[in-house]
Amino acid sequence: MKFRHIVTLSIILLVGYIGYTLQTQRGAYITDFKPIPQVIDSVDHSEEVIEFVNTYADFFQSQFDSLHSVGGALTIVYKGQTVFCKPYGVKKVGTKDSVDVHTRFRLASVSKGFAGVLGAKMAEREIIDLDTPIINYLPSLKLSKTYNQEHVTLRHTLSHTSGLLGYSFDPYVESGLSYNHIYQKLSVAKIDAKPGERYAYQNVIFSLLDTVLQLRTKMTYANLMSEFIFNPLGMEDASIGFSGFIASNNYAYPHKMISAKTLTYSVCKLNTRYYQTAPAAGVNASITDLSKWLTAIQGYAPDVVSHTVIENIGTPYINVQPTKAKYWGPSLESKDYGLGWRVFTYNGEKILYHGGYVQGYRAEIMVWPSKQIGMAMLLNSPNALAQKAVPFFVNLYNFYQNGTMSADSLQTTEIDF
């Protein structure tokens, strides 16, 4: 038993609690952005979670500061209402240009959750069928094994069960090769399983959703996302692709750590890598946008993201091994993948989660449906905070809900402050 882990976590919780009780009932940090029209609830639910929110916010701030993070943002949504939304730091190291709640970050693989929703939404509208072989929509599709070529579906590609080896052709994406050129090379991609048999993370074949939807709708992926998700939800800062990212000056620059000893960062050159796989990694958004997105995924914008769509994206289609994940502890019972979302089972309950990384940026998002709570964070200087943010949020909220946390959980969680 690692006693120091119990002590450190207990101290953090105690400090958070004392900090809360000594204040004159400070409220959650809430921005003044426009509410989503679909939310119809006149009751303010923030007081129900204010102690938890303030304790977690203290943790996030302390970690952000101790790791010398450059810039970031955090939002917490509860029962369809934003109870916390705050920017941190600056857009570019060495400047005083502060991040605000409308500053755009790259979401990287958190974009996959948007693709899952759009795919499920288009299926709901009968524009596509997720279980129809892709070759029926895209006769030019060539894979190295005939069975996969004839049977792989969008449900397979969106759940990383196409049969291709993991991360197939990512080096081509990294080099900046166009998606059309990469598509032509799919015929030589190595395959080691039939569709639906095995989980293997993808970016290239995942993004066939873009090609299929363009053929079916005669609209670009960016226009589809704007018309069916961004605009209806009021995600005013969100966009697809590099041009959308730099459309105004309010964007965060990417950074890399140049010294782990001194925790110093240098700015990276803006780049377009992975934008050619738009469904996999092409979304840009502010923390305000993610607040609205969380509200929709919680089910409070049914005209945009229906309960059927939410059920579809959150259905586990394939198990992901191994089960253990750093900082989560034994309450994390299984890891699966749905449509563009990881589906975790935590104490018998479903949690939707995804993380994203592209050079200079990290994004994390989670929704706990049964608890009606979710959070998202953005960083432009990737560091250990991204690994800790979601599991600490979940474990801490579980502690506040149940008033207890087992010694085994504390030991396995291994939260190092």
N, C-alpha and C positions, 0 to 999 in steps of 0.2 A: 504494500500500500504506500503510495507516494504522498506522505503527509503534507509536504509543501504545497501540493496542488489544492488540498482542502483549505489550508491556511490562506493561500493567495486569493482563492475565489471567495472565501468567507470575508476577507478584508475588503475586497472590491464591493461585495454586496452590502457590507456594513457601511462603508464610506458612502455608497450610493444612497442608502437609506437615511443616514445622518444628514447628508446633503439635502435630501428631500424634506426631512422634518424641520430643518432649520430655516427653510425658506418660507416665505409668506404665500404658500400655495401657488408657486409660479406655474403658469400654464404651459402647455406644449407649444413649441415653436411652429406656428402655422402661418403659411404665406397667404397672400390675398388673391391667388389666381382664381379664374372663373370656375365654378362647379360644373360637373358633367350634368347635362339636362336630364339624363335618365335617373339620377339619384333623387328619390322622393322620400325624405326622412327629415322631419323637423326637429328630431331629438338630437342634442349634442352628446355624442358618446365618448368624448375625449376624457372626461373625468373617470370613466370606468378603468382606464389603463394609464392614468397620468403617472402613477408611482413607477410602474414598469418603464414607461417611455422615458422619464427623466433619468432613471438609473442606467438604462441602455445608452442614452445620449451621452451621459458622463463617461461611460466606458468607451464609446466611439471617439469622443473628443480626446480622451487621454491617450488612446492608441494612435490616433491621427497625429497628435503632437509628438509623442515619444518616438515615432518612426520618421519624424521630420517630413511628413507627406507634403507634397507641393499643393495639390488642390483636390477637391472632391465634393461630394454631396450625399445626403442621406434623407430618405423619406420613410415614414411609417403610416400605413393606412389601416384603419380599424372600422369594421362594419360599414365599409364604403366611404368613410370620411378620412381625410388627411389630418392626422393628429400631430404630425411632425414633418417638417420639410425645411432643411437647412443646408446652405452652401458652406464650404470650408476652403480656406487658403486662396491661392492665386492660380490664374490660368497659365502663367509662365514663370518659372523660377527666376529670381532676381528682379522681379517687377512688383508693382503694387496693384496690378490689375486683378482685382478680386473676382473669384467665381461668384456668380449669383444664381438664382433659382431657374434662370432661363439659359444658362451656359450649356452649350451642346458638348457632349462626350460621345465617343464611339462606343457602341454597346457590344461589339464583337459577337461572340456566340450567343449572347442573350437575344440576338436577332432571331435565333431559331424558334423561340417561343412565339414571336410574331408570325413567322412562317407557318407554324402549326395551327395557329388561330385562323389565319387567312385560308389555309388549305381546308380546314374543317368548315369554315364559313362558305367557301365556294362549293364544297360538297353538299352542304345544307341547301344551297340554292340550286343544286343539280347542274352546276356548270361543269363539275368534274365528279368522278367517282373514285374515291381513295383506293378501292379494291379492284379497279379495272387495270389490267396490265398496261404499263406505260407505253409499250410499243403500239397499242391501239391508238394512242394520241400522237405518238412520235415514232412513225415507221422507220426513221433513220437510225434509231437506237441500235448500237452494236455492242454486245458484250462478249467476253471470251468464252462463256459457256452458254450454249443454246437454251438450256432450261431457265437460267436466270434471265436471259434476254426476253424470253417469252412470258415469264411469270412475275417479274418484279413489278411492284405497284408503288404508288405514291405513299401508301401507308408504310411500306417497307423502307423507302428512302427517308421519310420523315421520322422514322423510329430507329434508324441506323441498322437495319436488318436486311440490306440489299444482298448480302453475301460477299461483297468486296472486302478486301483486307482494310483494316483501319487506316484512316488518313490517306486514302488512295489519291495520288497526284497532288497532295498539298505542296510539295516542292515546286511544282509548276505554278501554283497559285502564288507562292512566296516570290517567285521570280518575275511575276507580273504578266505572265502569259494570259491572253484573252480567254474567256470562257469558251468561246467557239472553238478555239484551237485545242483546248483541254478536252472538250466534248468529243472531238474527233479521235482522241487517244483512248477513250473508254474501252474500245474493242480489245485493248491489250492489258487492261487492268486485271490483276490477279484476283481470283475468286476462290474462296475456300469453304463456302457453305451455300446451301439453297436459300432463297428468300424466306425470311421469317425464322430461320434456325438460330442465328447467332448475332449478338450485338458487336458492332465494330464502328466506331465513331467516324463520321464523314463530314466533309464540307462540299466536295465537288458534286457527287451524285445526289446529295441532299438538295442541291440547288436546281435540280431538274424541275422542281415546282415552278420556277420562274419561266422556263421554256414552255412547259405544258400550258400554263395559264396564259401566256402571250398568244399561243396558238388558238386557245379556246375563246379568248375574250378580245383579241386584237388590241390589248392594252399593255403598256409596260408594267413591270412589277412595281415600280415606284408609283405609278398612277393608281394601280389597284390598291396599294397600301394606303395611299392618301385618301382615296374615295371611300374605302370600306372600313378603315380603322383610324387613321390619324385625324382626318377632318371630323368625322362624327363624334369622336371622343374629345375634340378640342385640343389635340396634341399639337400646339402651334409651332413648337420648335423642332419637331421630329421631321426626319427626311430619310431618303435612301441615297447612298452614294457620296462621293467626294465633293461634288459641286454643291450638294445640299448642305454638307458639313461646313463649308467655308462661305456660305451664302451671305453671312454677315460676320462681323468681327467677334461676335460673342461665342467663341469656341475655346475649349481647353487644349493647350498644346501637349503632345506626348512627352514623357520623360522616362529616363532609365536611371537605375541606381549605379553610380560609378564607384562607390565605396561602401561596402557593408559595415565597415568599422566605424566610419564617421556618419553614415546614413546621409550621404550627399547624392544629389541627382543632377543630371544635365539634360537639357532639352534635346529632343530628337527631331529630325526633319519630318515634316508632314509627309505622309505617303498614302498611296491608294491600295495597298495590299489587302486582299480579301474582299474588296468592294465588288470584284467581278463575280463573286459568289454571294450575291445580295441576300437570298433567303438565309444563308448560313451566317453571314457576318456583316450585312450591309446597312443596318439601321443606326442612325444618329439620333440622340434625344437628350433632353434636359431632365433634371430631377423632377421638375413640374410635370413633364410629360409622363414620367414613370409613375407619379402619383395617380394620374388619371388611368394609366394602364393597369395598375394594381386594383383600382376600383372596379374596372371592367372584369378582370379575371376573378374577382371576388363575387361576381354575379350582379353587380349593381348598375350595369348598363346593358340590360338584356336586349335592347333594340340593336345594339352593336355586336355584342358578344353574348349569344344566347346560352342558356343552360345546357342545351344539347351540345353546343360547341365546347363548352367547358368540360362536360363529361367526356367528350371525345378526346380532347388533348390530355386529359388526366387519367385515361385508362392505361394501365401498365400493359405494354405489348411485349416487352422482352426484359428479362432479368439482367442486371449489370453486376458483374463480379470484379473485385471482391466486395463484400458487404461493408467492411470497415472503412471509415473515412476520418481523417484527422480532425480532432476537436469535437466530434459529434457524440462519442460515447456509446455505451451499449443500448441506449434507447432507440438508436437507429437500427431497425430490424432488417430492412432490405432496401435495395436500390434498383429501381426499374426505369424504363424509358417509355414515354408516351409519344405524342406527336409534337416534337420540338421542345418538350419539357422533360426533365428528370422527375420521376415520381418516387419519392422516398416514403417508406413506412416507418413512422416514429411513434413508439408506444401504441401501436395498433391503428394510428391515424395517418391519413395521407397528407403529404406536403409536396407541393409543386415547387421545383427549384431549377435554376440554371445559373451558371457562371460564364463569363466571357473574358478572353484576353486577346489583344492584338497589340503589337509593339507600342508601349507607352500608355496603355489604357487597361483598366480592369473594371468589370461590372458584375454585380451580383444581384439576384432577385429571388424572392421566395413568397409563396402564398400558403397559408395554413387554413384550408377551407373550413374545417369544423370549428376553428377558433375565430374565424372571420378577421384574421389579421395577416398582414404581409409587410414586407420591407424591400427596399432596393437601395443600393449604394453605388457610387461612381467614384473612380480615382483616375487621375492622370499621372500617377507615379506608383506603379504596381509594387506592392510590398505585402508583408504578412497580414496586414489588416484585412485584406480581401479574403484570406483563408479563414479568419476567425469570425468575421462579421455575422454570417448567417448562423453557424452552429451555436455561437454564443447567444444570439438573439433567441433561437429556439429553446435552448436549454434554460436560459434565464426566464423566458416566458412560462415555460413548464414549471419552473420553481415558483414563480409568482402565482400560478394557477393552483398548484397542488400544495404549496407550502413546505415542500420537502424535496430533497435530492439525495439519492443514495450515495454511499461512499464509493461504490464501484463506478458509478457514473462520474463522480468527481475525479477519480483516479484515471479513468480511460480518456476523459475529455482533455486532460493535459493542457490546460490553458496557461501559457507562460506570459506573465505580464512584465 
